[in-house]
Amino acid sequence: MLLALSLAFADIAPEPGFVETCTESVCGPGEEATTCSGSFQGRPECEAREKEGWTKKCQTRGASVWSEVLCRPGKGGSTGGLPAAPAKSGCGGGAAGGLALFASLAFWTRRRGQRAARPE
């Protein structure tokens, strides 16, 4: 059951050739850019930055974990976070994805051991 719950939050890999468009480059000239992390559990870091005057511009791909790009008027330039270049694609399963992988491997190893122990 735990495996089923963890797989429910796993992100689906993007299609081949996917290029992330939500990068700090979405902020206009004269704007500062920053990023924050969000997940299915919430986005407190992003909400705190919004209270400081940052405005959410976009959200990266991902159902269980993602990054958000925020901008505000300023000197321009980045304050850290996502690169302006396209991000690498793949699953962003985070802890849920890791747990699902671990549970799958443990189950497979256990089943394999039981088969090897049985006399034929």
PDB file as gemmi writes it, atoms N, CA and C in Angstrom:
CRYST1    1.000    1.000    1.000  90.00  90.00  90.00 P 1                      
ATOM      1  N   MET A   1       0.827  -1.190   0.000  1.00  0.00           N  
ATOM      2  CA  MET A   1       0.000   0.000   0.000  1.00  0.00           C  
ATOM      3  C   MET A   1       0.872   1.255   0.000  1.00  0.00           C  
ATOM      4  N   LEU A   2       1.950   1.224   0.780  1.00  0.00           N  
ATOM      5  CA  LEU A   2       2.850   2.377   0.825  1.00  0.00           C  
ATOM      6  C   LEU A   2       3.429   2.660  -0.554  1.00  0.00           C  
ATOM      7  N   LEU A   3       3.765   1.607  -1.275  1.00  0.00           N  
ATOM      8  CA  LEU A   3       4.299   1.771  -2.622  1.00  0.00           C  
ATOM      9  C   LEU A   3       3.276   2.463  -3.519  1.00  0.00           C  
ATOM     10  N   ALA A   4       2.032   2.069  -3.430  1.00  0.00           N  
ATOM     11  CA  ALA A   4       0.986   2.682  -4.258  1.00  0.00           C  
ATOM     12  C   ALA A   4       0.843   4.158  -3.919  1.00  0.00           C  
ATOM     13  N   LEU A   5       0.912   4.510  -2.650  1.00  0.00           N  
ATOM     14  CA  LEU A   5       0.800   5.915  -2.259  1.00  0.00           C  
ATOM     15  C   LEU A   5       1.980   6.731  -2.763  1.00  0.00           C  
ATOM     16  N   SER A   6       3.177   6.173  -2.674  1.00  0.00           N  
ATOM     17  CA  SER A   6       4.349   6.925  -3.123  1.00  0.00           C  
ATOM     18  C   SER A   6       4.342   7.087  -4.634  1.00  0.00           C  
ATOM     19  N   LEU A   7       3.857   6.095  -5.365  1.00  0.00           N  
ATOM     20  CA  LEU A   7       3.804   6.206  -6.815  1.00  0.00           C  
ATOM     21  C   LEU A   7       2.761   7.219  -7.265  1.00  0.00           C  
ATOM     22  N   ALA A   8       1.742   7.453  -6.445  1.00  0.00           N  
ATOM     23  CA  ALA A   8       0.705   8.410  -6.807  1.00  0.00           C  
ATOM     24  C   ALA A   8       1.277   9.819  -6.904  1.00  0.00           C  
ATOM     25  N   PHE A   9       2.339  10.113  -6.175  1.00  0.00           N  
ATOM     26  CA  PHE A   9       2.932  11.438  -6.201  1.00  0.00           C  
ATOM     27  C   PHE A   9       4.141  11.536  -7.125  1.00  0.00           C  
ATOM     28  N   ALA A  10       4.512  10.451  -7.766  1.00  0.00           N  
ATOM     29  CA  ALA A  10       5.683  10.461  -8.640  1.00  0.00           C  
ATOM     30  C   ALA A  10       5.391  11.280  -9.886  1.00  0.00           C  
ATOM     31  N   ASP A  11       6.364  12.051 -10.316  1.00  0.00           N  
ATOM     32  CA  ASP A  11       6.216  12.825 -11.538  1.00  0.00           C  
ATOM     33  C   ASP A  11       6.422  11.927 -12.744  1.00  0.00           C  
ATOM     34  N   ILE A  12       5.760  12.265 -13.810  1.00  0.00           N  
ATOM     35  CA  ILE A  12       5.908  11.528 -15.061  1.00  0.00           C  
ATOM     36  C   ILE A  12       7.013  12.201 -15.861  1.00  0.00           C  
ATOM     37  N   ALA A  13       7.901  11.410 -16.405  1.00  0.00           N  
ATOM     38  CA  ALA A  13       9.014  11.957 -17.192  1.00  0.00           C  
ATOM     39  C   ALA A  13       8.467  12.731 -18.390  1.00  0.00           C  
ATOM     40  N   PRO A  14       9.125  13.825 -18.747  1.00  0.00           N  
ATOM     41  CA  PRO A  14       8.664  14.603 -19.900  1.00  0.00           C  
ATOM     42  C   PRO A  14       8.931  13.870 -21.202  1.00  0.00           C  
ATOM     43  N   GLU A  15       8.265  14.328 -22.241  1.00  0.00           N  
ATOM     44  CA  GLU A  15       8.455  13.720 -23.555  1.00  0.00           C  
ATOM     45  C   GLU A  15       9.887  13.975 -24.030  1.00  0.00           C  
ATOM     46  N   PRO A  16      10.406  13.149 -24.918  1.00  0.00           N  
ATOM     47  CA  PRO A  16      11.765  13.358 -25.436  1.00  0.00           C  
ATOM     48  C   PRO A  16      11.893  14.742 -26.069  1.00  0.00           C  
ATOM     49  N   GLY A  17      12.998  15.387 -25.807  1.00  0.00           N  
ATOM     50  CA  GLY A  17      13.256  16.713 -26.365  1.00  0.00           C  
ATOM     51  C   GLY A  17      12.658  17.853 -25.559  1.00  0.00           C  
ATOM     52  N   PHE A  18      12.037  17.550 -24.412  1.00  0.00           N  
ATOM     53  CA  PHE A  18      11.435  18.594 -23.585  1.00  0.00           C  
ATOM     54  C   PHE A  18      12.493  19.592 -23.132  1.00  0.00           C  
ATOM     55  N   VAL A  19      12.182  20.881 -23.231  1.00  0.00           N  
ATOM     56  CA  VAL A  19      13.070  21.935 -22.763  1.00  0.00           C  
ATOM     57  C   VAL A  19      12.279  22.803 -21.790  1.00  0.00           C  
ATOM     58  N   GLU A  20      12.773  22.922 -20.574  1.00  0.00           N  
ATOM     59  CA  GLU A  20      12.100  23.733 -19.557  1.00  0.00           C  
ATOM     60  C   GLU A  20      12.118  25.197 -19.981  1.00  0.00           C  
ATOM     61  N   THR A  21      10.963  25.824 -19.969  1.00  0.00           N  
ATOM     62  CA  THR A  21      10.879  27.231 -20.362  1.00  0.00           C  
ATOM     63  C   THR A  21      10.796  28.160 -19.161  1.00  0.00           C  
ATOM     64  N   CYS A  22      10.559  27.613 -17.997  1.00  0.00           N  
ATOM     65  CA  CYS A  22      10.482  28.440 -16.796  1.00  0.00           C  
ATOM     66  C   CYS A  22      11.878  28.567 -16.190  1.00  0.00           C  
ATOM     67  N   THR A  23      12.593  29.599 -16.608  1.00  0.00           N  
ATOM     68  CA  THR A  23      13.932  29.891 -16.094  1.00  0.00           C  
ATOM     69  C   THR A  23      13.965  31.351 -15.667  1.00  0.00           C  
ATOM     70  N   GLU A  24      15.039  31.765 -15.053  1.00  0.00           N  
ATOM     71  CA  GLU A  24      15.154  33.146 -14.595  1.00  0.00           C  
ATOM     72  C   GLU A  24      15.122  34.157 -15.742  1.00  0.00           C  
ATOM     73  N   SER A  25      15.273  33.670 -16.960  1.00  0.00           N  
ATOM     74  CA  SER A  25      15.242  34.568 -18.110  1.00  0.00           C  
ATOM     75  C   SER A  25      13.845  35.135 -18.370  1.00  0.00           C  
ATOM     76  N   VAL A  26      12.807  34.605 -17.690  1.00  0.00           N  
ATOM     77  CA  VAL A  26      11.455  35.146 -17.886  1.00  0.00           C  
ATOM     78  C   VAL A  26      11.307  36.527 -17.265  1.00  0.00           C  
ATOM     79  N   CYS A  27      12.201  36.880 -16.357  1.00  0.00           N  
ATOM     80  CA  CYS A  27      12.150  38.213 -15.754  1.00  0.00           C  
ATOM     81  C   CYS A  27      12.643  39.237 -16.771  1.00  0.00           C  
ATOM     82  N   GLY A  28      11.991  40.364 -16.800  1.00  0.00           N  
ATOM     83  CA  GLY A  28      12.319  41.382 -17.783  1.00  0.00           C  
ATOM     84  C   GLY A  28      13.560  42.183 -17.430  1.00  0.00           C  
ATOM     85  N   PRO A  29      13.961  43.051 -18.356  1.00  0.00           N  
ATOM     86  CA  PRO A  29      15.100  43.932 -18.089  1.00  0.00           C  
ATOM     87  C   PRO A  29      14.793  44.816 -16.871  1.00  0.00           C  
ATOM     88  N   GLY A  30      15.776  44.989 -16.045  1.00  0.00           N  
ATOM     89  CA  GLY A  30      15.587  45.809 -14.854  1.00  0.00           C  
ATOM     90  C   GLY A  30      14.913  45.087 -13.705  1.00  0.00           C  
ATOM     91  N   GLU A  31      14.658  43.786 -13.859  1.00  0.00           N  
ATOM     92  CA  GLU A  31      14.061  43.009 -12.781  1.00  0.00           C  
ATOM     93  C   GLU A  31      15.086  42.048 -12.196  1.00  0.00           C  
ATOM     94  N   GLU A  32      14.981  41.822 -10.905  1.00  0.00           N  
ATOM     95  CA  GLU A  32      15.782  40.801 -10.235  1.00  0.00           C  
ATOM     96  C   GLU A  32      15.030  39.485 -10.333  1.00  0.00           C  
ATOM     97  N   ALA A  33      15.747  38.394 -10.371  1.00  0.00           N  
ATOM     98  CA  ALA A  33      15.143  37.060 -10.447  1.00  0.00           C  
ATOM     99  C   ALA A  33      15.628  36.198  -9.295  1.00  0.00           C  
ATOM    100  N   THR A  34      14.761  35.346  -8.815  1.00  0.00           N  
ATOM    101  CA  THR A  34      15.126  34.359  -7.808  1.00  0.00           C  
ATOM    102  C   THR A  34      14.229  33.143  -7.997  1.00  0.00           C  
ATOM    103  N   THR A  35      14.572  32.060  -7.345  1.00  0.00           N  
ATOM    104  CA  THR A  35      13.749  30.856  -7.408  1.00  0.00           C  
ATOM    105  C   THR A  35      13.457  30.359  -6.009  1.00  0.00           C  
ATOM    106  N   CYS A  36      12.441  29.548  -5.910  1.00  0.00           N  
ATOM    107  CA  CYS A  36      12.090  28.888  -4.659  1.00  0.00           C  
ATOM    108  C   CYS A  36      11.531  27.524  -4.996  1.00  0.00           C  
ATOM    109  N   SER A  37      11.417  26.681  -3.996  1.00  0.00           N  
ATOM    110  CA  SER A  37      10.946  25.315  -4.197  1.00  0.00           C  
ATOM    111  C   SER A  37       9.527  25.153  -3.675  1.00  0.00           C  
ATOM    112  N   GLY A  38       8.767  24.355  -4.391  1.00  0.00           N  
ATOM    113  CA  GLY A  38       7.422  24.006  -3.966  1.00  0.00           C  
ATOM    114  C   GLY A  38       7.233  22.510  -4.108  1.00  0.00           C  
ATOM    115  N   SER A  39       6.222  21.995  -3.443  1.00  0.00           N  
ATOM    116  CA  SER A  39       5.907  20.576  -3.551  1.00  0.00           C  
ATOM    117  C   SER A  39       4.436  20.374  -3.254  1.00  0.00           C  
ATOM    118  N   PHE A  40       3.999  19.123  -3.386  1.00  0.00           N  
ATOM    119  CA  PHE A  40       2.606  18.811  -3.087  1.00  0.00           C  
ATOM    120  C   PHE A  40       2.286  19.088  -1.617  1.00  0.00           C  
ATOM    121  N   GLN A  41       3.315  19.231  -0.783  1.00  0.00           N  
ATOM    122  CA  GLN A  41       3.109  19.512   0.629  1.00  0.00           C  
ATOM    123  C   GLN A  41       2.964  21.006   0.914  1.00  0.00           C  
ATOM    124  N   GLY A  42       3.312  21.841  -0.039  1.00  0.00           N  
ATOM    125  CA  GLY A  42       3.183  23.279   0.152  1.00  0.00           C  
ATOM    126  C   GLY A  42       4.346  24.030  -0.466  1.00  0.00           C  
ATOM    127  N   ARG A  43       4.306  25.359  -0.318  1.00  0.00           N  
ATOM    128  CA  ARG A  43       5.347  26.210  -0.891  1.00  0.00           C  
ATOM    129  C   ARG A  43       5.660  27.376   0.050  1.00  0.00           C  
ATOM    130  N   PRO A  44       5.995  27.088   1.308  1.00  0.00           N  
ATOM    131  CA  PRO A  44       6.227  28.153   2.286  1.00  0.00           C  
ATOM    132  C   PRO A  44       7.368  29.103   1.916  1.00  0.00           C  
ATOM    133  N   GLU A  45       8.435  28.572   1.311  1.00  0.00           N  
ATOM    134  CA  GLU A  45       9.559  29.420   0.900  1.00  0.00           C  
ATOM    135  C   GLU A  45       9.088  30.448  -0.130  1.00  0.00           C  
ATOM    136  N   CYS A  46       8.281  30.013  -1.077  1.00  0.00           N  
ATOM    137  CA  CYS A  46       7.780  30.908  -2.122  1.00  0.00           C  
ATOM    138  C   CYS A  46       6.816  31.940  -1.540  1.00  0.00           C  
ATOM    139  N   GLU A  47       5.944  31.491  -0.652  1.00  0.00           N  
ATOM    140  CA  GLU A  47       4.991  32.410  -0.030  1.00  0.00           C  
ATOM    141  C   GLU A  47       5.705  33.484   0.777  1.00  0.00           C  
ATOM    142  N   ALA A  48       6.791  33.121   1.459  1.00  0.00           N  
ATOM    143  CA  ALA A  48       7.558  34.100   2.227  1.00  0.00           C  
ATOM    144  C   ALA A  48       8.175  35.146   1.303  1.00  0.00           C  
ATOM    145  N   ARG A  49       8.689  34.719   0.163  1.00  0.00           N  
ATOM    146  CA  ARG A  49       9.282  35.665  -0.784  1.00  0.00           C  
ATOM    147  C   ARG A  49       8.221  36.570  -1.409  1.00  0.00           C  
ATOM    148  N   GLU A  50       7.028  36.035  -1.643  1.00  0.00           N  
ATOM    149  CA  GLU A  50       5.947  36.858  -2.186  1.00  0.00           C  
ATOM    150  C   GLU A  50       5.582  37.969  -1.203  1.00  0.00           C  
ATOM    151  N   LYS A  51       5.658  37.693   0.096  1.00  0.00           N  
ATOM    152  CA  LYS A  51       5.382  38.710   1.112  1.00  0.00           C  
ATOM    153  C   LYS A  51       6.461  39.793   1.129  1.00  0.00           C  
ATOM    154  N   GLU A  52       7.651  39.456   0.608  1.00  0.00           N  
ATOM    155  CA  GLU A  52       8.758  40.420   0.529  1.00  0.00           C  
ATOM    156  C   GLU A  52       8.719  41.230  -0.760  1.00  0.00           C  
ATOM    157  N   GLY A  53       7.683  41.038  -1.590  1.00  0.00           N  
ATOM    158  CA  GLY A  53       7.547  41.827  -2.798  1.00  0.00           C  
ATOM    159  C   GLY A  53       7.885  41.116  -4.096  1.00  0.00           C  
ATOM    160  N   TRP A  54       8.241  39.842  -4.024  1.00  0.00           N  
ATOM    161  CA  TRP A  54       8.521  39.065  -5.234  1.00  0.00           C  
ATOM    162  C   TRP A  54       7.203  38.644  -5.871  1.00  0.00           C  
ATOM    163  N   THR A  55       7.176  38.521  -7.188  1.00  0.00           N  
ATOM    164  CA  THR A  55       5.992  38.106  -7.935  1.00  0.00           C  
ATOM    165  C   THR A  55       6.299  36.825  -8.694  1.00  0.00           C  
ATOM    166  N   LYS A  56       5.434  35.827  -8.537  1.00  0.00           N  
ATOM    167  CA  LYS A  56       5.621  34.561  -9.247  1.00  0.00           C  
ATOM    168  C   LYS A  56       5.393  34.783 -10.736  1.00  0.00           C  
ATOM    169  N   LYS A  57       6.368  34.347 -11.542  1.00  0.00           N  
ATOM    170  CA  LYS A  57       6.253  34.457 -12.999  1.00  0.00           C  
ATOM    171  C   LYS A  57       5.901  33.123 -13.641  1.00  0.00           C  
ATOM    172  N   CYS A  58       6.463  32.030 -13.124  1.00  0.00           N  
ATOM    173  CA  CYS A  58       6.183  30.722 -13.713  1.00  0.00           C  
ATOM    174  C   CYS A  58       6.591  29.620 -12.746  1.00  0.00           C  
ATOM    175  N   GLN A  59       6.215  28.407 -13.116  1.00  0.00           N  
ATOM    176  CA  GLN A  59       6.499  27.217 -12.316  1.00  0.00           C  
ATOM    177  C   GLN A  59       7.040  26.141 -13.237  1.00  0.00           C  
ATOM    178  N   THR A  60       8.118  25.473 -12.812  1.00  0.00           N  
ATOM    179  CA  THR A  60       8.701  24.417 -13.637  1.00  0.00           C  
ATOM    180  C   THR A  60       7.787  23.202 -13.657  1.00  0.00           C  
ATOM    181  N   ARG A  61       8.082  22.307 -14.567  1.00  0.00           N  
ATOM    182  CA  ARG A  61       7.316  21.083 -14.712  1.00  0.00           C  
ATOM    183  C   ARG A  61       7.501  20.219 -13.472  1.00  0.00           C  
ATOM    184  N   GLY A  62       6.448  19.566 -13.051  1.00  0.00           N  
ATOM    185  CA  GLY A  62       6.515  18.652 -11.921  1.00  0.00           C  
ATOM    186  C   GLY A  62       5.219  18.661 -11.145  1.00  0.00           C  
ATOM    187  N   ALA A  63       4.763  17.482 -10.753  1.00  0.00           N  
ATOM    188  CA  ALA A  63       3.515  17.371 -10.010  1.00  0.00           C  
ATOM    189  C   ALA A  63       3.765  17.290  -8.505  1.00  0.00           C  
ATOM    190  N   SER A  64       4.864  16.655  -8.110  1.00  0.00           N  
ATOM    191  CA  SER A  64       5.119  16.504  -6.678  1.00  0.00           C  
ATOM    192  C   SER A  64       6.167  17.488  -6.166  1.00  0.00           C  
ATOM    193  N   VAL A  65       7.119  17.856  -6.984  1.00  0.00           N  
ATOM    194  CA  VAL A  65       8.113  18.879  -6.633  1.00  0.00           C  
ATOM    195  C   VAL A  65       8.365  19.753  -7.853  1.00  0.00           C  
ATOM    196  N   TRP A  66       8.646  21.014  -7.615  1.00  0.00           N  
ATOM    197  CA  TRP A  66       8.905  21.950  -8.698  1.00  0.00           C  
ATOM    198  C   TRP A  66       9.667  23.142  -8.156  1.00  0.00           C  
ATOM    199  N   SER A  67      10.084  24.001  -9.053  1.00  0.00           N  
ATOM    200  CA  SER A  67      10.685  25.288  -8.704  1.00  0.00           C  
ATOM    201  C   SER A  67       9.815  26.383  -9.293  1.00  0.00           C  
ATOM    202  N   GLU A  68       9.831  27.525  -8.665  1.00  0.00           N  
ATOM    203  CA  GLU A  68       9.109  28.679  -9.161  1.00  0.00           C  
ATOM    204  C   GLU A  68      10.103  29.802  -9.394  1.00  0.00           C  
ATOM    205  N   VAL A  69       9.886  30.566 -10.441  1.00  0.00           N  
ATOM    206  CA  VAL A  69      10.705  31.742 -10.710  1.00  0.00           C  
ATOM    207  C   VAL A  69       9.902  32.952 -10.275  1.00  0.00           C  
ATOM    208  N   LEU A  70      10.541  33.801  -9.480  1.00  0.00           N  
ATOM    209  CA  LEU A  70       9.916  35.024  -8.995  1.00  0.00           C  
ATOM    210  C   LEU A  70      10.757  36.222  -9.432  1.00  0.00           C  
ATOM    211  N   CYS A  71      10.094  37.334  -9.713  1.00  0.00           N  
ATOM    212  CA  CYS A  71      10.776  38.537 -10.160  1.00  0.00           C  
ATOM    213  C   CYS A  71      10.299  39.728  -9.327  1.00  0.00           C  
ATOM    214  N   ARG A  72      11.132  40.769  -9.295  1.00  0.00           N  
ATOM    215  CA  ARG A  72      10.742  42.038  -8.680  1.00  0.00           C  
ATOM    216  C   ARG A  72      11.573  43.141  -9.305  1.00  0.00           C  
ATOM    217  N   PRO A  73      11.044  44.350  -9.291  1.00  0.00           N  
ATOM    218  CA  PRO A  73      11.824  45.468  -9.830  1.00  0.00           C  
ATOM    219  C   PRO A  73      13.129  45.599  -9.050  1.00  0.00           C  
ATOM    220  N   GLY A  74      14.188  45.889  -9.757  1.00  0.00           N  
ATOM    221  CA  GLY A  74      15.471  46.023  -9.075  1.00  0.00           C  
ATOM    222  C   GLY A  74      16.588  46.301 -10.037  1.00  0.00           C  
ATOM    223  N   LYS A  75      17.777  45.912  -9.619  1.00  0.00           N  
ATOM    224  CA  LYS A  75      18.996  46.167 -10.385  1.00  0.00           C  
ATOM    225  C   LYS A  75      19.111  45.267 -11.600  1.00  0.00           C  
ATOM    226  N   GLY A  76      18.331  44.202 -11.641  1.00  0.00           N  
ATOM    227  CA  GLY A  76      18.488  43.201 -12.701  1.00  0.00           C  
ATOM    228  C   GLY A  76      19.489  42.162 -12.265  1.00  0.00           C  
ATOM    229  N   GLY A  77      19.489  41.071 -12.939  1.00  0.00           N  
ATOM    230  CA  GLY A  77      20.426  40.004 -12.586  1.00  0.00           C  
ATOM    231  C   GLY A  77      19.799  39.026 -11.627  1.00  0.00           C  
ATOM    232  N   SER A  78      20.467  37.934 -11.445  1.00  0.00           N  
ATOM    233  CA  SER A  78      19.953  36.832 -10.653  1.00  0.00           C  
ATOM    234  C   SER A  78      20.435  36.911  -9.215  1.00  0.00           C  
ATOM    235  N   THR A  79      19.588  36.461  -8.293  1.00  0.00           N  
ATOM    236  CA  THR A  79      19.988  36.344  -6.896  1.00  0.00           C  
ATOM    237  C   THR A  79      20.199  34.884  -6.530  1.00  0.00           C  
ATOM    238  N   GLY A  80      20.239  34.008  -7.527  1.00  0.00           N  
ATOM    239  CA  GLY A  80      20.501  32.586  -7.273  1.00  0.00           C  
ATOM    240  C   GLY A  80      19.308  31.743  -7.629  1.00  0.00           C  
ATOM    241  N   GLY A  81      19.557  30.505  -7.971  1.00  0.00           N  
ATOM    242  CA  GLY A  81      18.471  29.580  -8.282  1.00  0.00           C  
ATOM    243  C   GLY A  81      18.687  28.892  -9.600  1.00  0.00           C  
ATOM    244  N   LEU A  82      17.655  28.863 -10.422  1.00  0.00           N  
ATOM    245  CA  LEU A  82      17.714  28.152 -11.695  1.00  0.00           C  
ATOM    246  C   LEU A  82      18.619  28.854 -12.687  1.00  0.00           C  
ATOM    247  N   PRO A  83      19.317  28.103 -13.511  1.00  0.00           N  
ATOM    248  CA  PRO A  83      20.130  28.716 -14.555  1.00  0.00           C  
ATOM    249  C   PRO A  83      19.240  29.258 -15.664  1.00  0.00           C  
ATOM    250  N   ALA A  84      19.744  30.220 -16.381  1.00  0.00           N  
ATOM    251  CA  ALA A  84      18.982  30.759 -17.503  1.00  0.00           C  
ATOM    252  C   ALA A  84      18.950  29.770 -18.658  1.00  0.00           C  
ATOM    253  N   ALA A  85      19.914  28.867 -18.703  1.00  0.00           N  
ATOM    254  CA  ALA A  85      19.943  27.836 -19.744  1.00  0.00           C  
ATOM    255  C   ALA A  85      18.866  26.799 -19.455  1.00  0.00           C  
ATOM    256  N   PRO A  86      18.437  26.039 -20.450  1.00  0.00           N  
ATOM    257  CA  PRO A  86      17.415  25.024 -20.226  1.00  0.00           C  
ATOM    258  C   PRO A  86      17.850  24.029 -19.156  1.00  0.00           C  
ATOM    259  N   ALA A  87      16.915  23.708 -18.280  1.00  0.00           N  
ATOM    260  CA  ALA A  87      17.192  22.733 -17.235  1.00  0.00           C  
ATOM    261  C   ALA A  87      17.157  21.329 -17.828  1.00  0.00           C  
ATOM    262  N   LYS A  88      17.902  20.409 -17.220  1.00  0.00           N  
ATOM    263  CA  LYS A  88      17.861  19.042 -17.728  1.00  0.00           C  
ATOM    264  C   LYS A  88      16.506  18.440 -17.410  1.00  0.00           C  
ATOM    265  N   SER A  89      16.049  17.580 -18.271  1.00  0.00           N  
ATOM    266  CA  SER A  89      14.737  16.977 -18.080  1.00  0.00           C  
ATOM    267  C   SER A  89      14.877  15.690 -17.294  1.00  0.00           C  
ATOM    268  N   GLY A  90      13.762  15.240 -16.776  1.00  0.00           N  
ATOM    269  CA  GLY A  90      13.749  13.980 -16.041  1.00  0.00           C  
ATOM    270  C   GLY A  90      12.723  14.025 -14.940  1.00  0.00           C  
ATOM    271  N   CYS A  91      12.652  12.980 -14.154  1.00  0.00           N  
ATOM    272  CA  CYS A  91      11.685  12.920 -13.073  1.00  0.00           C  
ATOM    273  C   CYS A  91      12.157  13.768 -11.909  1.00  0.00           C  
ATOM    274  N   GLY A  92      11.248  14.428 -11.285  1.00  0.00           N  
ATOM    275  CA  GLY A  92      11.530  15.172 -10.070  1.00  0.00           C  
ATOM    276  C   GLY A  92      10.800  14.545  -8.913  1.00  0.00           C  
ATOM    277  N   GLY A  93      10.891  13.259  -8.768  1.00  0.00           N  
ATOM    278  CA  GLY A  93      10.120  12.543  -7.762  1.00  0.00           C  
ATOM    279  C   GLY A  93      10.512  12.852  -6.341  1.00  0.00           C  
ATOM    280  N   GLY A  94      11.702  13.364  -6.097  1.00  0.00           N  
ATOM    281  CA  GLY A  94      12.130  13.705  -4.748  1.00  0.00           C  
ATOM    282  C   GLY A  94      12.082  12.505  -3.826  1.00  0.00           C  
ATOM    283  N   ALA A  95      11.684  12.761  -2.584  1.00  0.00           N  
ATOM    284  CA  ALA A  95      11.644  11.702  -1.580  1.00  0.00           C  
ATOM    285  C   ALA A  95      10.646  10.617  -1.948  1.00  0.00           C  
ATOM    286  N   ALA A  96       9.508  11.012  -2.500  1.00  0.00           N  
ATOM    287  CA  ALA A  96       8.492  10.028  -2.870  1.00  0.00           C  
ATOM    288  C   ALA A  96       9.029   9.084  -3.953  1.00  0.00           C  
ATOM    289  N   GLY A  97       9.728   9.629  -4.937  1.00  0.00           N  
ATOM    290  CA  GLY A  97      10.293   8.805  -5.989  1.00  0.00           C  
ATOM    291  C   GLY A  97      11.372   7.877  -5.458  1.00  0.00           C  
ATOM    292  N   GLY A  98      12.206   8.392  -4.554  1.00  0.00           N  
ATOM    293  CA  GLY A  98      13.256   7.581  -3.948  1.00  0.00           C  
ATOM    294  C   GLY A  98      12.683   6.446  -3.120  1.00  0.00           C  
ATOM    295  N   LEU A  99      11.618   6.757  -2.383  1.00  0.00           N  
ATOM    296  CA  LEU A  99      10.963   5.736  -1.569  1.00  0.00           C  
ATOM    297  C   LEU A  99      10.360   4.655  -2.457  1.00  0.00           C  
ATOM    298  N   ALA A 100       9.735   5.060  -3.555  1.00  0.00           N  
ATOM    299  CA  ALA A 100       9.137   4.089  -4.473  1.00  0.00           C  
ATOM    300  C   ALA A 100      10.213   3.182  -5.067  1.00  0.00           C  
ATOM    301  N   LEU A 101      11.342   3.764  -5.452  1.00  0.00           N  
ATOM    302  CA  LEU A 101      12.430   2.973  -6.009  1.00  0.00           C  
ATOM    303  C   LEU A 101      12.964   1.995  -4.974  1.00  0.00           C  
ATOM    304  N   PHE A 102      13.198   2.465  -3.755  1.00  0.00           N  
ATOM    305  CA  PHE A 102      13.705   1.612  -2.694  1.00  0.00           C  
ATOM    306  C   PHE A 102      12.740   0.459  -2.417  1.00  0.00           C  
ATOM    307  N   ALA A 103      11.443   0.762  -2.308  1.00  0.00           N  
ATOM    308  CA  ALA A 103      10.450  -0.274  -2.022  1.00  0.00           C  
ATOM    309  C   ALA A 103      10.396  -1.297  -3.155  1.00  0.00           C  
ATOM    310  N   SER A 104      10.477  -0.827  -4.391  1.00  0.00           N  
ATOM    311  CA  SER A 104      10.456  -1.740  -5.538  1.00  0.00           C  
ATOM    312  C   SER A 104      11.659  -2.671  -5.520  1.00  0.00           C  
ATOM    313  N   LEU A 105      12.836  -2.114  -5.270  1.00  0.00           N  
ATOM    314  CA  LEU A 105      14.050  -2.934  -5.235  1.00  0.00           C  
ATOM    315  C   LEU A 105      14.017  -3.930  -4.082  1.00  0.00           C  
ATOM    316  N   ALA A 106      13.524  -3.487  -2.921  1.00  0.00           N  
ATOM    317  CA  ALA A 106      13.441  -4.382  -1.771  1.00  0.00           C  
ATOM    318  C   ALA A 106      12.489  -5.540  -2.059  1.00  0.00           C  
ATOM    319  N   PHE A 107      11.351  -5.236  -2.665  1.00  0.00           N  
ATOM    320  CA  PHE A 107      10.374  -6.267  -3.014  1.00  0.00           C  
ATOM    321  C   PHE A 107      10.972  -7.246  -4.023  1.00  0.00           C  
ATOM    322  N   TRP A 108      11.614  -6.724  -5.062  1.00  0.00           N  
ATOM    323  CA  TRP A 108      12.204  -7.560  -6.105  1.00  0.00           C  
ATOM    324  C   TRP A 108      13.287  -8.469  -5.520  1.00  0.00           C  
ATOM    325  N   THR A 109      14.154  -7.899  -4.665  1.00  0.00           N  
ATOM    326  CA  THR A 109      15.232  -8.672  -4.054  1.00  0.00           C  
ATOM    327  C   THR A 109      14.664  -9.782  -3.173  1.00  0.00           C  
ATOM    328  N   ARG A 110      13.632  -9.461  -2.416  1.00  0.00           N  
ATOM    329  CA  ARG A 110      13.024 -10.453  -1.532  1.00  0.00           C  
ATOM    330  C   ARG A 110      12.402 -11.582  -2.352  1.00  0.00           C  
ATOM    331  N   ARG A 111      11.677 -11.232  -3.402  1.00  0.00           N  
ATOM    332  CA  ARG A 111      11.049 -12.246  -4.252  1.00  0.00           C  
ATOM    333  C   ARG A 111      12.101 -13.124  -4.920  1.00  0.00           C  
ATOM    334  N   ARG A 112      13.167 -12.505  -5.366  1.00  0.00           N  
ATOM    335  CA  ARG A 112      14.234 -13.258  -6.035  1.00  0.00           C  
ATOM    336  C   ARG A 112      14.881 -14.238  -5.056  1.00  0.00           C  
ATOM    337  N   GLY A 113      15.087 -13.786  -3.818  1.00  0.00           N  
ATOM    338  CA  GLY A 113      15.666 -14.650  -2.792  1.00  0.00           C  
ATOM    339  C   GLY A 113      14.776 -15.823  -2.454  1.00  0.00           C  
ATOM    340  N   GLN A 114      13.457 -15.614  -2.433  1.00  0.00           N  
ATOM    341  CA  GLN A 114      12.522 -16.692  -2.141  1.00  0.00           C  
ATOM    342  C   GLN A 114      12.541 -17.735  -3.256  1.00  0.00           C  
ATOM    343  N   ARG A 115      12.651 -17.294  -4.493  1.00  0.00           N  
ATOM    344  CA  ARG A 115      12.692 -18.237  -5.610  1.00  0.00           C  
ATOM    345  C   ARG A 115      13.966 -19.064  -5.579  1.00  0.00           C  
ATOM    346  N   ALA A 116      15.090 -18.438  -5.223  1.00  0.00           N  
ATOM    347  CA  ALA A 116      16.368 -19.134  -5.196  1.00  0.00           C  
ATOM    348  C   ALA A 116      16.407 -20.168  -4.052  1.00  0.00           C  
ATOM    349  N   ALA A 117      15.685 -19.910  -2.971  1.00  0.00           N  
ATOM    350  CA  ALA A 117      15.700 -20.802  -1.814  1.00  0.00           C  
ATOM    351  C   ALA A 117      14.811 -22.033  -2.011  1.00  0.00           C  
ATOM    352  N   ARG A 118      13.873 -21.966  -2.952  1.00  0.00           N  
ATOM    353  CA  ARG A 118      12.969 -23.105  -3.184  1.00  0.00           C  
ATOM    354  C   ARG A 118      13.656 -24.217  -3.965  1.00  0.00           C  
ATOM    355  N   PRO A 119      13.552 -25.441  -3.482  1.00  0.00           N  
ATOM    356  CA  PRO A 119      14.080 -26.573  -4.263  1.00  0.00           C  
ATOM    357  C   PRO A 119      13.150 -26.847  -5.438  1.00  0.00           C  
ATOM    358  N   GLU A 120      13.676 -27.229  -6.539  1.00  0.00           N  
ATOM    359  CA  GLU A 120      12.868 -27.453  -7.754  1.00  0.00           C  
ATOM    360  C   GLU A 120      12.541 -28.898  -7.928  1.00  0.00           C  
TER     361      GLU A 120                                                      
END                                                                             
